[in-house]
């Protein structure tokens, strides 16, 4: 048996001080890949529906072009690839009610779909757009991940039912963390803020497989049925179309994640809600991401890990904090330490009382922190996560 040794002069090193596992804000082009399995005999219906969708998406800001491909081995398998100037325009489009309505006709002719999103890092050629359309650049350097996929779901319940819903969600039995040989649930955290519920999950492996696994567990299905009467948006999880529309609208994707590269078993998990002014959700999330990037290199910051979730004007920041949110300067926990950006960030926050958008200081920061804090319902980590 032959063995190969690593020379002492060339040690293998691993970057652990600072890594980002997911970010949509680097300005690079986005490639979206949609794998589709069409019902036998429904190809013509699929093509006609796709043409209607394609003719509309061409006018969506940020869309650069796409291709429709059919498998040479299995005619029922199709591939749709689209290119976008960057991730934010695509995320705005795919989370819109207009998109929900437009893709609905596809569901009657498609057996299964799988969507994958990638930033463009390298390419062999880059022909200039002939129509003068602005194009995004390449991702400047590969990001270093930690093998964990982060995702969240959010929905609202009827006002006055928060305590009942919180008790139901807190009392459920955790599902089996092992999904298959390659996928495992790592952590589930549930929070309430007013009548809004946020469920954040961490997965190693295949996110879609994990979501399906959780939805099929009897203990989870019982909890979902128990909270149905309290939901503001009616759903019937026994009806595939109703369930699909509900979970499409409930999806709260992670748009940025950063960790300071430090571990502290005593760190506490918190969630902060930053409701944005209409149309300002993505910009607000980007400013928070910028502040979290800077804080990751700041030894004063108590935040060890931060994930920002955003959909429309709902922005949620999940943080693991050394010593808890109440320890130290509230500006550090809120991500409001840069005087030059505080005013812009607070101007993007929705103010139901119609107050001014001046930057908070002193006691205002403490009140802002308390107002943003979401109530922890449950936080469960798999034993070997």
C-alpha positions as CSV (number, residue, x, y, z in Angstrom):
1,X,0.0,0.0,0.0
2,X,1.3,3.4,-1.0
3,X,0.8,6.4,1.3
4,X,1.3,10.1,0.5
5,X,2.6,12.4,3.1
6,X,2.0,16.2,3.4
7,X,5.3,18.1,3.6
8,X,5.8,19.9,6.9
9,X,6.7,23.0,5.0
10,X,3.2,23.1,3.3
11,X,0.7,22.6,6.2
12,X,-3.0,22.4,5.4
13,X,-4.8,25.4,6.9
14,X,-8.4,26.1,7.4
15,X,-9.9,29.6,7.5
16,X,-11.9,29.7,10.8
17,X,-11.8,33.4,11.8
18,X,-14.6,34.6,9.6
19,X,-16.8,33.0,7.0
20,X,-20.0,33.7,5.2
21,X,-22.1,30.7,4.2
22,X,-24.8,32.6,2.3
23,X,-25.1,36.1,0.9
24,X,-27.1,37.7,-1.9
25,X,-25.5,41.2,-1.7
26,X,-22.1,40.8,-3.5
27,X,-23.5,42.2,-6.8
28,X,-22.5,39.2,-8.9
29,X,-24.8,37.6,-11.5
30,X,-27.2,34.9,-10.5
31,X,-27.9,31.7,-12.3
32,X,-31.2,30.0,-11.4
33,X,-31.7,26.4,-12.3
34,X,-35.2,24.9,-12.2
35,X,-35.5,21.1,-12.7
36,X,-39.0,20.1,-13.8
37,X,-40.7,16.7,-14.2
38,X,-43.8,16.9,-16.4
39,X,-46.7,14.5,-16.4
40,X,-46.8,12.1,-19.3
41,X,-48.9,13.6,-22.1
42,X,-48.8,17.1,-20.6
43,X,-45.8,18.4,-22.5
44,X,-47.8,20.7,-24.8
45,X,-49.7,22.2,-21.9
46,X,-46.4,22.7,-20.1
47,X,-44.9,24.5,-23.2
48,X,-47.9,26.8,-23.6
49,X,-47.9,27.7,-19.9
50,X,-44.1,28.3,-20.0
51,X,-44.4,30.6,-23.0
52,X,-46.9,32.8,-21.1
53,X,-44.6,32.9,-18.1
54,X,-41.5,33.6,-20.3
55,X,-43.1,36.5,-22.1
56,X,-43.9,38.2,-18.8
57,X,-40.6,37.5,-17.0
58,X,-38.7,39.1,-19.9
59,X,-39.9,42.5,-18.6
60,X,-39.0,41.9,-15.0
61,X,-36.1,44.3,-13.9
62,X,-32.8,42.4,-13.5
63,X,-33.8,39.5,-15.8
64,X,-31.1,38.9,-18.4
65,X,-32.3,35.8,-20.3
66,X,-33.1,32.1,-20.0
67,X,-33.1,28.7,-21.7
68,X,-35.6,25.9,-21.8
69,X,-34.1,22.4,-22.2
70,X,-35.5,18.9,-22.5
71,X,-33.7,15.7,-21.4
72,X,-32.3,13.5,-24.2
73,X,-32.8,10.4,-22.0
74,X,-36.2,11.1,-20.5
75,X,-38.6,13.5,-22.4
76,X,-40.6,14.1,-19.2
77,X,-37.6,15.9,-17.6
78,X,-37.1,19.6,-18.4
79,X,-34.5,22.2,-17.3
80,X,-35.1,25.9,-17.1
81,X,-32.1,28.1,-16.5
82,X,-32.3,31.9,-16.1
83,X,-29.7,34.6,-15.6
84,X,-30.2,37.7,-13.5
85,X,-28.0,40.7,-13.0
86,X,-27.9,39.9,-9.2
87,X,-29.8,38.0,-6.6
88,X,-32.0,40.8,-5.1
89,X,-34.1,41.4,-8.3
90,X,-34.8,37.7,-8.6
91,X,-35.7,37.3,-4.9
92,X,-38.1,40.3,-5.2
93,X,-39.8,38.7,-8.2
94,X,-40.0,35.1,-6.9
95,X,-41.5,36.2,-3.6
96,X,-44.2,38.5,-5.2
97,X,-47.9,37.7,-5.3
98,X,-47.7,38.2,-9.1
99,X,-45.2,35.3,-9.3
100,X,-47.5,33.1,-7.1
101,X,-50.4,33.7,-9.5
102,X,-48.3,33.2,-12.7
103,X,-46.8,29.8,-11.8
104,X,-50.1,28.4,-10.6
105,X,-51.1,26.9,-14.0
106,X,-47.8,25.0,-14.0
107,X,-48.9,22.9,-11.1
108,X,-51.5,21.0,-13.1
109,X,-49.0,19.7,-15.6
110,X,-45.8,19.3,-13.4
111,X,-45.2,16.4,-11.1
112,X,-42.2,17.8,-9.3
113,X,-39.9,20.8,-9.4
114,X,-36.6,21.7,-7.8
115,X,-35.1,25.2,-7.7
116,X,-31.4,25.9,-7.3
117,X,-29.7,29.3,-7.2
118,X,-26.0,30.1,-7.8
119,X,-23.8,33.1,-8.0
120,X,-21.5,33.1,-11.1
121,X,-17.9,32.8,-10.0
122,X,-16.0,32.0,-13.2
123,X,-16.9,31.6,-16.9
124,X,-15.1,30.8,-20.1
125,X,-16.5,33.6,-22.1
126,X,-18.6,36.7,-21.4
127,X,-20.1,38.2,-24.6
128,X,-21.4,41.7,-24.1
129,X,-25.1,42.1,-24.0
130,X,-26.1,43.2,-27.5
131,X,-29.1,45.2,-26.3
132,X,-27.2,47.4,-23.9
133,X,-28.7,45.7,-20.8
134,X,-26.7,46.2,-17.7
135,X,-25.1,43.0,-16.5
136,X,-23.7,42.1,-13.1
137,X,-20.2,41.0,-12.5
138,X,-18.6,37.8,-11.4
139,X,-18.5,36.8,-7.7
140,X,-15.0,38.1,-6.7
141,X,-14.0,35.1,-4.6
142,X,-15.6,31.9,-3.3
143,X,-17.2,32.1,0.1
144,X,-16.3,29.8,2.9
145,X,-19.3,27.9,4.3
146,X,-19.9,25.7,7.3
147,X,-22.1,23.1,5.6
148,X,-25.3,24.3,7.1
149,X,-28.3,25.5,5.1
150,X,-30.5,28.1,6.9
151,X,-34.1,28.8,6.1
152,X,-37.2,30.1,7.8
153,X,-41.0,30.2,7.5
154,X,-43.2,33.0,8.7
155,X,-47.0,33.4,9.0
156,X,-49.4,35.5,11.1
157,X,-52.1,34.3,13.5
158,X,-55.3,36.0,14.5
159,X,-54.7,38.8,17.1
160,X,-55.5,37.6,20.5
161,X,-54.5,34.0,19.8
162,X,-50.8,34.4,20.4
163,X,-50.6,32.7,23.8
164,X,-52.6,29.7,22.6
165,X,-50.5,29.3,19.5
166,X,-47.3,29.8,21.5
167,X,-48.3,26.9,23.8
168,X,-49.1,24.6,20.9
169,X,-45.8,25.3,19.2
170,X,-43.8,24.9,22.4
171,X,-45.3,21.6,23.3
172,X,-44.7,19.6,20.1
173,X,-42.5,16.5,20.0
174,X,-39.3,17.0,18.0
175,X,-39.2,15.0,14.7
176,X,-36.5,12.5,14.0
177,X,-33.4,14.6,13.0
178,X,-32.0,12.0,10.5
179,X,-33.7,12.5,7.1
180,X,-31.5,10.1,5.1
181,X,-27.9,9.2,4.7
182,X,-26.9,12.7,3.7
183,X,-29.4,15.0,5.3
184,X,-30.0,15.9,8.9
185,X,-31.9,18.5,10.9
186,X,-29.5,20.4,13.1
187,X,-31.6,23.0,14.9
188,X,-35.2,24.5,15.0
189,X,-36.0,27.8,16.6
190,X,-39.4,29.3,16.9
191,X,-40.2,32.9,17.8
192,X,-43.3,35.2,18.2
193,X,-43.4,39.0,17.6
194,X,-46.9,40.3,18.0
195,X,-49.0,37.9,15.9
196,X,-46.1,36.9,13.6
197,X,-44.6,33.4,14.0
198,X,-41.1,32.7,12.6
199,X,-39.7,29.2,12.5
200,X,-36.0,29.0,11.6
201,X,-34.3,25.7,10.7
202,X,-30.8,24.6,10.1
203,X,-30.1,21.6,7.9
204,X,-27.1,19.7,6.7
205,X,-27.7,18.2,3.3
206,X,-30.8,18.7,1.2
207,X,-33.1,21.5,2.4
208,X,-36.1,20.3,0.3
209,X,-35.8,16.8,1.6
210,X,-35.6,18.1,5.1
211,X,-38.7,20.2,4.7
212,X,-40.6,17.3,3.3
213,X,-39.4,15.0,6.0
214,X,-40.6,17.4,8.7
215,X,-44.0,18.0,7.1
216,X,-44.6,14.2,6.9
217,X,-43.9,13.6,10.7
218,X,-47.2,12.7,12.6
219,X,-46.2,15.0,15.5
220,X,-45.6,17.9,13.2
221,X,-48.8,17.4,11.3
222,X,-50.8,17.3,14.5
223,X,-49.3,20.7,15.6
224,X,-50.0,22.2,12.1
225,X,-53.7,21.0,12.4
226,X,-53.9,22.4,15.9
227,X,-52.9,25.9,14.8
228,X,-55.0,26.0,11.6
229,X,-58.0,27.6,13.3
230,X,-55.8,30.5,14.5
231,X,-54.1,31.4,11.2
232,X,-54.9,34.6,9.4
233,X,-54.4,32.9,6.1
234,X,-56.6,29.8,5.7
235,X,-54.9,26.7,4.5
236,X,-55.7,23.0,3.9
237,X,-52.6,20.9,4.2
238,X,-54.5,17.9,2.9
239,X,-54.9,19.8,-0.4
240,X,-51.6,19.9,-2.3
241,X,-52.4,23.2,-4.1
242,X,-53.4,24.9,-0.8
243,X,-50.3,23.6,1.0
244,X,-48.0,24.7,-1.9
245,X,-49.4,28.3,-2.0
246,X,-49.2,28.6,1.8
247,X,-45.6,27.5,2.1
248,X,-44.6,29.6,-0.9
249,X,-46.0,32.7,0.8
250,X,-44.5,31.6,4.1
251,X,-41.0,31.1,2.8
252,X,-38.5,33.5,4.5
253,X,-35.2,32.9,2.8
254,X,-31.8,33.6,4.4
255,X,-30.2,36.5,2.5
256,X,-27.0,36.8,4.6
257,X,-25.2,34.8,7.2
258,X,-21.9,35.6,9.0
259,X,-20.1,34.1,11.9
260,X,-17.2,35.6,13.8
261,X,-15.5,32.2,13.9
262,X,-15.8,31.9,17.7
263,X,-17.7,29.2,19.6
264,X,-19.3,29.7,23.0
265,X,-21.6,26.9,24.3
266,X,-23.2,29.5,26.6
267,X,-24.2,31.8,23.8
268,X,-28.0,32.5,23.7
269,X,-30.1,32.6,20.6
270,X,-32.3,35.6,19.9
271,X,-34.4,36.9,17.0
272,X,-35.0,40.6,16.2
273,X,-37.7,41.9,14.0
274,X,-37.0,44.9,11.7
275,X,-40.3,45.7,9.9
276,X,-39.4,47.8,6.9
277,X,-41.3,50.6,5.3
278,X,-43.2,49.4,2.1
279,X,-40.7,48.5,-0.6
280,X,-37.7,49.0,1.6
281,X,-37.2,45.4,2.9
282,X,-34.3,44.4,0.7
283,X,-32.3,47.6,1.3
284,X,-32.9,47.3,5.0
285,X,-31.6,43.7,5.0
286,X,-28.5,44.8,3.0
287,X,-27.6,47.5,5.5
288,X,-27.9,45.1,8.3
289,X,-25.7,42.6,6.4
290,X,-23.1,45.3,6.0
291,X,-23.1,46.0,9.7
292,X,-22.9,42.3,10.6
293,X,-19.9,41.9,8.3
294,X,-18.1,44.7,10.1
295,X,-19.2,43.4,13.5
296,X,-17.7,40.0,12.8
297,X,-14.3,41.5,12.9
298,X,-15.0,43.7,16.0
299,X,-13.8,42.0,19.2
300,X,-16.2,44.2,21.2
301,X,-19.3,42.7,19.5
302,X,-21.2,40.2,21.6
303,X,-22.8,38.7,18.4
304,X,-21.1,35.5,17.5
305,X,-23.3,34.5,14.6
306,X,-26.0,36.4,12.6
307,X,-28.4,35.3,9.9
308,X,-30.7,37.8,8.2
309,X,-34.0,36.5,6.7
310,X,-36.0,38.8,4.4
311,X,-39.1,38.6,2.2
312,X,-40.9,41.7,1.0
313,X,-41.0,44.0,4.0
314,X,-40.4,41.4,6.7
315,X,-36.8,41.4,7.9
316,X,-35.7,39.1,10.8
317,X,-32.2,38.9,12.2
318,X,-31.4,35.7,14.1
319,X,-28.4,36.1,16.4
320,X,-26.3,34.0,18.8
321,X,-25.1,36.4,21.5
322,X,-22.5,36.0,24.1
323,X,-24.1,36.9,27.5
324,X,-27.5,37.6,26.0
325,X,-29.0,40.7,24.4
326,X,-29.1,42.7,27.6
327,X,-25.3,42.5,28.2
328,X,-23.3,45.5,27.1
329,X,-24.1,48.2,24.6
330,X,-27.5,47.7,22.9
331,X,-26.1,49.3,19.7
332,X,-23.8,46.4,19.2
333,X,-26.6,43.9,19.4
334,X,-28.9,45.9,17.2
335,X,-26.2,46.4,14.6
336,X,-26.4,50.2,14.9
337,X,-22.8,51.1,15.6
338,X,-21.9,53.0,12.5
339,X,-23.1,56.6,12.9
340,X,-23.0,57.1,9.2
341,X,-25.5,54.3,8.5
342,X,-27.8,54.5,11.6
343,X,-29.9,57.3,10.2
344,X,-30.4,55.6,6.9
345,X,-31.2,52.3,8.5
346,X,-33.7,53.8,10.9
347,X,-35.3,55.7,8.1
348,X,-36.1,52.4,6.4
349,X,-37.9,51.0,9.5
350,X,-41.7,51.2,9.4
351,X,-43.1,53.5,12.1
352,X,-46.8,52.7,12.7
353,X,-47.0,55.9,14.8
354,X,-45.7,58.1,12.0
355,X,-42.8,59.4,14.1
356,X,-39.6,60.9,12.6
357,X,-36.8,58.8,11.3
358,X,-34.0,60.3,13.4
359,X,-31.3,58.0,14.6
360,X,-31.9,56.6,18.1
361,X,-29.5,57.3,20.9
362,X,-29.0,56.4,24.5
363,X,-32.3,55.2,26.0
364,X,-33.9,55.2,22.6
365,X,-31.5,52.3,21.6
366,X,-32.5,50.3,24.6
367,X,-36.2,50.8,23.8
368,X,-35.5,49.9,20.1
369,X,-33.8,46.7,21.2
370,X,-36.7,45.8,23.4
371,X,-39.2,46.6,20.7
372,X,-37.4,44.5,18.1
373,X,-36.9,41.5,20.4
374,X,-39.0,38.4,19.4
375,X,-40.3,36.1,22.1
376,X,-38.5,32.7,22.1
377,X,-41.1,29.9,21.9
378,X,-38.6,27.0,21.6
379,X,-35.1,26.3,20.5
380,X,-34.1,22.7,19.9
381,X,-30.7,21.5,18.7
382,X,-30.1,17.9,17.6
383,X,-27.8,16.0,20.0
384,X,-25.0,15.6,17.5
385,X,-25.5,18.8,15.6
